[in-house]
Amino acid sequence: MMDKQSAVSDEKMIAKLSPAEIYDRFFVPTFFRRFTDFVLEAGKVEKGQHVLDVGCGTGALSIAAAERVLPDGSVSGLDPNEEMLDVARNSDQPINWYDGSAVDIPFEAQTFDSVISQFAIMYVDDKPKALREMIRVLKPGGRLAILVPGTIDRSPGFSVAAELLHRLFGEEAAEGMRAPFQSGNPQYLREVCDAAGLHHAEIFTVTGAGRFDTPEDFMKVEGSCAWSLGGLLNEEQLDLLYEEANTAFRPFQNNDGSVTIDTPCLIIQATTG
Ligand SMILES: C[S@@+](CC[C@H](N)C(=O)[O-])C[C@H]1O[C@@H](n2cnc3c(N)ncnc32)[C@H](O)[C@@H]1O
């Protein structure tokens, strides 16, 4: 079987993939799949439950949930990006995939035992509305668990990436790296919860880690995605970034040459009354 991570250097193969396929093939195993257990635990996702994954992308969290709840339960994945959903539909799990936004969830009230989400709510403009929607579709006594990355200053690997981008290409490129981390402040999330009427929500930190075969691979995963660095930098700039990555991420290297990027995240956890 092809090693998904090391194949990040196969540029001809990458050129044939859509951004969502690149995300699924390279980002999910190195990063996103490594956080699913935190969310499933916080959401108390168990055998037989009916679960909704909001901002499911290509389905990393939905698939992990399906492994727990099927065959008696069900999993629905919701995302506004059709290209991500097309990749999700290739999963062999019998998950129901829906095109839609967190701010207008296309389900009746009190449908699910658990509503879960990872690395998605930070992209939603009206976060209190999204939280109200997620609570609306939960049954009484149902569980909500939402994970977002903590602020970038708490993640040295991503901070170094932003500094490197700033040094090489300026503020816009650095901002592109920092943007997904901007919601990860407990006080800000508390305000979002209060605005959604979720005064009893708990907010706590978990620390997961991305793992990439080489320092270069860490940046290649970002650089190969059109909505990440791939959309901001040209080929020449990306080559320079990959070269400089070898020095910049040396402090994060393990004995086998791989890099581990610790990433503290915040979880919002609540139970409906
Ligand atoms: C970084 S991906 C995370 C996907 C998935 N949860 C995972 O762990 O791989 C962010 C996802 O948030 C989705 N997203 C953006 N805006 C959204 C919205 N308003 N409602 C729901 N999902 C949204 C994007 O389409 C994308 O699939």
The ligand as an ORCA input file, in Angstrom:
! r2SCAN-3c Opt
* xyz 0 1
  C     -10.143     22.536      8.198
  S     -11.601     21.862      7.539
  C     -12.045     20.662      8.814
  C     -12.870     19.546      8.253
  C     -13.096     18.354      9.190
  N     -13.868     18.718     10.341
  C     -11.805     17.661      9.570
  O     -11.522     17.548     10.761
  O     -11.068     17.249      8.662
  C     -12.787     23.135      7.799
  C     -14.159     22.823      7.243
  O     -15.079     23.814      7.711
  C     -16.041     23.957      6.697
  N     -16.842     25.182      6.888
  C     -16.542     26.445      6.517
  N     -17.583     27.266      6.767
  C     -18.564     26.493      7.326
  C     -19.906     26.735      7.771
  N     -20.450     27.963      7.708
  N     -20.632     25.704      8.247
  C     -20.095     24.468      8.333
  N     -18.837     24.174      7.904
  C     -18.087     25.174      7.410
  C     -15.186     23.973      5.431
  O     -15.959     23.766      4.259
  C     -14.214     22.844      5.714
  O     -14.655     21.628      5.201
*
